[in-house]
Amino acid sequence: MTSNNSAAFGGRLLIGATGSAAVATLPAYINALRATFTGSVTVLMTHTAATFLPPHTVRLFADRVVTGTAPDDWARENHATLAAEHDMMAVLPATANVLSAVASGAVPNMLTATITAADFPVVFFPVMSDEMWVKPAVHRNVDQLRQDGYLVVDPQQGRRYDVGLGEFVTAPMPPAPPRFIELVADLMPRRGPVPV
C-alpha cells in the first residue's frame, strides 16, 4: 500500500460502528479524517453502538448517521441504498460478533446486510479483549473474511482503559487515526469527474 494520507482525497465513505465501548473514540477518527478527506462520511450504527455513543453526538462529526430504528426511514435508508450510495466501508470498531456474522453470511442487522450487499472495499478494524482476540474461533472468522475478499486490520497491542475491569490494561486496539486515514485513502476507489 502507498501512503497517501498527506494529500487531499474524496469519495463516499460509510463507517459501520458496532457495539463496543471503543465506539466512543469514533468522533476522534472522523475528526482526524476531515483534515485530508473532502468526501462525505456516513455512519451506520448498530443498536448497541448507539447505546454506547448517542447518534446525535456522531452527527456533530459525520454528514449523516443511520441507525435503522425509524421505520419511516426504511424506504430510503436500507442495506441496498447504503451499498449503492457509497464507495467503501470501514467497520470501526469491529466486534467479534460482527466478524462472526459476516464470516458466516448471517445478516442479523442493517450493518451486516449492508456489508453483504456491498460491491466495494470493506475493511474491518477489530476491537476486543486479548482473551477474545486469541481464540481460534475468532481467527477462523478473520481467515474466512480475508478469503472472501475483505481486509481485516490486525489490532495493535496498546494501553487502554477497560471499562469492565475499571483499570488500564494492555490489550488489542485499533490503529491510531493516521493509520486509519492511510488505509481509507489507499482503499477508496478513485472516481472520475462528475458529469455536468
Wavefront OBJ file of the C-alpha trace (Angstrom):
o trace
v 0.000 0.000 0.000
v 1.111 3.502 -0.669
v 0.989 6.225 1.925
v -1.408 8.828 0.621
v -2.712 10.416 3.804
v -0.979 13.773 3.284
v -2.837 14.551 0.043
v -6.490 15.511 -0.007
v -8.807 12.814 -1.303
v -12.529 12.339 -1.603
v -15.192 9.716 -2.045
v -18.223 8.439 -0.225
v -17.201 6.686 2.983
v -19.535 4.521 5.020
v -18.377 3.748 8.558
v -20.007 0.821 10.319
v -19.996 1.304 14.087
v -20.605 -1.724 16.301
v -21.363 -2.247 19.985
v -18.011 -1.917 21.676
v -17.066 0.683 24.269
v -14.326 1.641 21.783
v -17.017 3.265 19.628
v -16.647 6.265 21.955
v -13.385 7.071 20.101
v -15.111 7.216 16.694
v -15.530 11.023 16.672
v -11.748 11.418 17.056
v -11.192 9.239 13.972
v -13.727 11.171 11.893
v -12.321 14.487 13.078
v -8.770 13.447 12.106
v -10.029 12.151 8.746
v -11.545 15.554 7.927
v -8.036 17.096 7.733
v -7.488 15.453 4.319
v -10.779 13.799 3.344
v -13.001 16.012 1.206
v -15.781 13.483 0.638
v -18.878 12.512 2.580
v -18.950 10.427 5.762
v -21.992 8.367 6.675
v -22.020 6.383 9.914
v -24.212 3.288 10.140
v -24.636 2.411 13.825
v -25.886 -0.846 15.267
v -28.415 -0.650 18.075
v -25.733 -1.497 20.631
v -23.287 1.076 19.226
v -25.987 3.706 19.692
v -26.284 2.772 23.375
v -22.555 3.470 23.896
v -22.406 6.632 21.773
v -25.553 8.672 21.066
v -26.234 9.143 17.338
v -26.818 12.871 17.877
v -23.204 13.138 19.093
v -21.928 11.328 15.987
v -23.949 13.755 13.831
v -21.665 16.551 15.027
v -18.820 14.895 13.072
v -20.441 12.885 10.264
v -22.504 14.142 7.328
v -25.165 11.537 8.019
v -25.951 8.951 10.700
v -28.138 5.908 10.059
v -29.443 3.678 12.833
v -32.283 1.828 11.121
v -34.531 2.389 14.120
v -37.170 4.583 12.428
v -39.470 2.543 10.157
v -40.375 5.733 8.263
v -36.757 5.864 7.019
v -36.513 2.257 5.809
v -37.605 3.015 2.242
v -34.674 5.410 1.691
v -32.155 4.137 4.276
v -31.685 0.405 3.929
v -28.911 -2.028 3.067
v -29.460 -1.686 -0.687
v -29.484 2.128 -0.759
v -26.492 2.380 1.579
v -24.494 -0.046 -0.570
v -25.425 1.868 -3.725
v -24.574 5.299 -2.285
v -21.031 4.623 -1.043
v -17.586 3.794 -2.420
v -16.106 1.922 0.533
v -16.825 0.901 4.114
v -14.714 0.858 7.269
v -16.111 -1.107 10.212
v -14.721 0.638 13.294
v -14.878 -0.798 15.858
v -15.492 -4.341 14.591
v -16.603 -6.665 17.379
v -16.124 -10.445 17.429
v -19.890 -10.662 16.887
v -19.881 -8.736 13.596
v -16.798 -10.632 12.363
v -18.599 -13.911 13.062
v -21.849 -12.817 11.433
v -20.227 -11.627 8.194
v -17.864 -14.619 8.016
v -20.835 -16.981 8.214
v -23.030 -14.978 5.836
v -25.530 -14.036 8.534
v -27.376 -10.707 8.266
v -28.949 -10.066 11.682
v -28.985 -6.281 11.301
v -28.715 -3.458 8.775
v -24.931 -3.243 9.146
v -24.272 -6.872 8.250
v -26.877 -6.727 5.475
v -25.127 -3.667 4.008
v -21.725 -5.366 4.181
v -23.170 -8.411 2.411
v -24.792 -6.231 -0.266
v -21.647 -4.140 -0.848
v -19.631 -4.419 -4.051
v -16.970 -2.009 -2.771
v -13.964 -2.448 -0.453
v -14.827 -3.248 3.166
v -12.158 -3.059 5.868
v -12.626 -4.296 9.435
v -10.823 -2.823 12.445
v -11.329 -5.418 15.220
v -11.527 -4.278 18.840
v -11.954 -6.790 21.660
v -10.218 -8.123 24.729
v -6.952 -10.013 24.409
v -8.714 -13.150 25.654
v -11.227 -12.909 22.801
v -8.726 -11.952 20.082
v -6.568 -15.068 20.638
v -9.470 -17.529 20.387
v -9.255 -19.962 17.444
v -12.880 -19.251 16.507
v -12.158 -15.527 16.107
v -9.142 -16.263 13.917
v -11.143 -18.756 11.824
v -13.644 -15.951 11.182
v -10.861 -13.483 10.324
v -9.313 -16.027 7.941
v -12.702 -16.596 6.289
v -13.286 -12.863 5.872
v -9.887 -12.496 4.197
v -10.615 -15.438 1.904
v -13.889 -13.739 0.984
v -12.010 -10.599 -0.101
v -12.403 -8.384 2.954
v -9.490 -6.591 4.577
v -9.102 -7.201 8.314
v -6.514 -4.996 10.028
v -4.912 -6.820 12.939
v -5.267 -4.755 16.107
v -2.167 -3.388 17.799
v -1.329 -4.048 21.429
v -1.620 -0.886 23.492
v -2.664 0.543 26.826
v -6.336 1.291 27.144
v -8.888 1.680 29.888
v -11.010 -1.436 30.373
v -14.487 -0.367 31.451
v -15.353 -3.783 32.888
v -12.190 -4.044 34.986
v -12.042 -0.353 35.869
v -8.314 -0.179 35.134
v -5.778 0.275 32.350
v -4.769 -2.920 30.563
v -2.570 -3.898 27.643
v -4.997 -5.105 25.009
v -5.740 -5.145 21.256
v -6.603 -1.695 19.928
v -7.440 -0.270 16.514
v -4.678 1.606 14.719
v -4.132 5.254 15.550
v -6.085 7.742 13.399
v -3.168 8.418 10.982
v -3.002 4.717 10.025
v -6.799 4.577 9.705
v -6.680 7.572 7.343
v -3.889 5.983 5.313
v -5.915 2.799 4.844
v -9.039 4.716 3.842
v -7.003 6.750 1.335
v -5.448 3.595 -0.125
v -8.732 1.690 -0.411
v -11.033 4.481 -1.563
v -11.758 3.890 -5.252
v -10.715 6.828 -7.419
v -13.682 8.282 -9.236
v -13.542 10.405 -12.330
v -15.067 13.865 -12.529
v -18.802 14.072 -12.075
v -20.514 14.632 -15.443
v -22.190 18.022 -15.850
l 1 2 3 4 5 6 7 8 9 10 11 12 13 14 15 16 17 18 19 20 21 22 23 24 25 26 27 28 29 30 31 32 33 34 35 36 37 38 39 40 41 42 43 44 45 46 47 48 49 50 51 52 53 54 55 56 57 58 59 60 61 62 63 64 65 66 67 68 69 70 71 72 73 74 75 76 77 78 79 80 81 82 83 84 85 86 87 88 89 90 91 92 93 94 95 96 97 98 99 100 101 102 103 104 105 106 107 108 109 110 111 112 113 114 115 116 117 118 119 120 121 122 123 124 125 126 127 128 129 130 131 132 133 134 135 136 137 138 139 140 141 142 143 144 145 146 147 148 149 150 151 152 153 154 155 156 157 158 159 160 161 162 163 164 165 166 167 168 169 170 171 172 173 174 175 176 177 178 179 180 181 182 183 184 185 186 187 188 189 190 191 192 193 194 195 196
